Amino acid sequence: MRKYLICLIAMLPLLSLSAQVISFDLPQYMTPLYDSYSQNYMNTVANGRGNTGAADNGGIGQILINPAGFTIDQGSLDIEMSIKPPTKELDRALGKRYSSPVPFGLIGISQKLSDKLMGAIVYSMPKSVTYDDYSIVMNQGVYLLQRFPTYNLHQFTAALAYHIQDFSVGLNLHNQIHYLDDITYFRTFDRVSEIKYSFRPQLGVNYNASRLSVGATFMPEQALEIDSPYKYYDSVQPMKVTGGIKLNVGERNFLIDADYEQFSAINSAYADRLILKAGYELLSGDSVYRLGFLSVPEVYHGAYVMDANTTTTADTSLVWLNVPNSGVIRSHDQRFVTIGYSKKFKVGSVNLSFMQDVVGYAPVSQINLAVDLYLSTFKAKDIIKP
């Protein structure tokens, strides 16, 4: 009991600064309030240069930046590993943390369907977070009920890109599976899990001149409804627009991107988010060296109240007096610095990147390793010599 009183006292100054107390429009860790950790930055090559690339051309990873820039000389298999070390929580003073236990980024296969048409199928995990942990002390401290609220976004993408000289268009058909486990609800001991499917198309365009390239993508707003046992969520996945430019100077490339996401469509208390990115890369023989920076503003900081069981089955035992039913999201703007490296080989390439938030309240790091292998590598005649 004492630690929760200390937690409440510590939050009082923050509560006085909050203009309002919000409730959740989606299950707690699915909301954009936790994007600072749950967001997985995909595409190892792009991450090394600040997650830029809306105006660039590339392999399978490029699909997740701008499908219009997806271009290959031959079919390939791409596997990407993504590691996010745990970091401290944003909203409570209980010494808990967020983690992402599965070190997986994407796997995809691509093929050149014609001289102008490219196709690919990709599985990726754009978001993943587990809260360690939401605990309920029972029987006067004899028993501890631990919960590990989890949200994972599994995404299966079918992509096409069509190239006409310097101009290209691309289309992503994202089939998303939202997996939620141990959803946090006050006044119930039930462990609630949900699986929700959503479909999100994404259109991209790209124009490549001799030295200057421009690109953009658009993903429309999509309705999202989740009917859980204790709350019906009638929400949306917000519109997202990305634009970028790339300047080529000899062996050097300079890239600038901007991502805009309309989070106010979910809740009027949320700010729309504009992410600014900058990247640089140097080509040296079969190697590429990269540096980057991206600025990620918060969507909201302030107080919230947890979703609760308000049905006739609501548990009213005294144990809930020791369980916090609210919190305060601290200010958590992020500034990432990034570094990356690629090495090309006869059978494909290896790519590395590292991202580090240098100003956030709960600093986030991400390490990516990707291996791209040409499908021709797997042909028996290339592996087994007579």
FENMOTA-V926356 format. One record per residue. N is the residue number from 0. SS is DSSP state (a for helix, b for strand, c for the rest). Layout:
n = (N | N)
ss = (SS | SS)
This chain:
n = (0 | 1 | 2 | 3 | 4 | 5 | 6 | 7 | 8 | 9 | 10 | 11 | 12 | 13 | 14 | 15 | 16 | 17 | 18 | 19 | 20 | 21 | 22 | 23 | 24 | 25 | 26 | 27 | 28 | 29 | 30 | 31 | 32 | 33 | 34 | 35 | 36 | 37 | 38 | 39 | 40 | 41 | 42 | 43 | 44 | 45 | 46 | 47 | 48 | 49 | 50 | 51 | 52 | 53 | 54 | 55 | 56 | 57 | 58 | 59 | 60 | 61 | 62 | 63 | 64 | 65 | 66 | 67 | 68 | 69 | 70 | 71 | 72 | 73 | 74 | 75 | 76 | 77 | 78 | 79 | 80 | 81 | 82 | 83 | 84 | 85 | 86 | 87 | 88 | 89 | 90 | 91 | 92 | 93 | 94 | 95 | 96 | 97 | 98 | 99 | 100 | 101 | 102 | 103 | 104 | 105 | 106 | 107 | 108 | 109 | 110 | 111 | 112 | 113 | 114 | 115 | 116 | 117 | 118 | 119 | 120 | 121 | 122 | 123 | 124 | 125 | 126 | 127 | 128 | 129 | 130 | 131 | 132 | 133 | 134 | 135 | 136 | 137 | 138 | 139 | 140 | 141 | 142 | 143 | 144 | 145 | 146 | 147 | 148 | 149 | 150 | 151 | 152 | 153 | 154 | 155 | 156 | 157 | 158 | 159 | 160 | 161 | 162 | 163 | 164 | 165 | 166 | 167 | 168 | 169 | 170 | 171 | 172 | 173 | 174 | 175 | 176 | 177 | 178 | 179 | 180 | 181 | 182 | 183 | 184 | 185 | 186 | 187 | 188 | 189 | 190 | 191 | 192 | 193 | 194 | 195 | 196 | 197 | 198 | 199 | 200 | 201 | 202 | 203 | 204 | 205 | 206 | 207 | 208 | 209 | 210 | 211 | 212 | 213 | 214 | 215 | 216 | 217 | 218 | 219 | 220 | 221 | 222 | 223 | 224 | 225 | 226 | 227 | 228 | 229 | 230 | 231 | 232 | 233 | 234 | 235 | 236 | 237 | 238 | 239 | 240 | 241 | 242 | 243 | 244 | 245 | 246 | 247 | 248 | 249 | 250 | 251 | 252 | 253 | 254 | 255 | 256 | 257 | 258 | 259 | 260 | 261 | 262 | 263 | 264 | 265 | 266 | 267 | 268 | 269 | 270 | 271 | 272 | 273 | 274 | 275 | 276 | 277 | 278 | 279 | 280 | 281 | 282 | 283 | 284 | 285 | 286 | 287 | 288 | 289 | 290 | 291 | 292 | 293 | 294 | 295 | 296 | 297 | 298 | 299 | 300 | 301 | 302 | 303 | 304 | 305 | 306 | 307 | 308 | 309 | 310 | 311 | 312 | 313 | 314 | 315 | 316 | 317 | 318 | 319 | 320 | 321 | 322 | 323 | 324 | 325 | 326 | 327 | 328 | 329 | 330 | 331 | 332 | 333 | 334 | 335 | 336 | 337 | 338 | 339 | 340 | 341 | 342 | 343 | 344 | 345 | 346 | 347 | 348 | 349 | 350 | 351 | 352 | 353 | 354 | 355 | 356 | 357 | 358 | 359 | 360 | 361 | 362 | 363 | 364 | 365 | 366 | 367 | 368 | 369 | 370 | 371 | 372 | 373 | 374 | 375 | 376 | 377 | 378 | 379 | 380 | 381 | 382 | 383 | 384 | 385)
ss = (c | a | a | a | a | a | a | a | a | a | a | a | a | a | a | a | a | c | c | c | b | b | c | c | c | c | c | a | a | a | c | a | a | a | a | a | a | a | b | c | c | c | c | a | a | a | a | a | c | c | c | c | c | c | c | c | c | b | c | a | a | a | a | a | c | c | a | a | a | b | c | c | c | c | c | b | b | b | b | b | b | b | b | c | c | c | b | b | c | c | c | c | c | c | c | c | b | b | b | c | c | c | c | c | c | b | b | b | b | b | b | b | c | c | c | c | b | b | b | b | b | b | b | b | b | b | b | b | b | b | b | b | c | b | b | b | b | b | a | a | a | c | b | b | b | b | b | c | c | b | b | b | b | b | b | b | b | b | b | b | b | b | b | b | c | c | b | b | b | b | b | b | b | b | b | b | b | b | b | b | b | c | c | c | c | b | c | c | c | c | c | c | c | b | b | b | b | b | b | b | b | b | b | b | b | b | b | b | c | c | c | b | b | b | b | b | b | b | b | c | c | b | b | b | b | b | b | c | c | c | c | b | b | b | b | b | b | c | c | b | b | b | b | b | b | b | b | b | b | c | c | b | b | b | b | b | b | b | b | b | b | c | a | a | a | c | c | c | c | c | c | c | b | b | b | b | b | b | b | b | b | b | b | b | c | c | b | b | b | b | b | b | b | b | b | b | c | c | c | c | c | b | b | b | b | c | c | b | c | c | c | c | c | c | c | c | c | a | a | a | a | a | c | c | c | b | b | b | b | c | c | c | c | b | b | b | b | b | b | b | b | b | b | b | b | c | c | b | b | b | b | b | b | b | b | b | b | c | c | c | c | c | c | c | b | b | b | b | b | b | b | b | b | b | a | a | a | a | c | a | a | a | a | c | c | c)
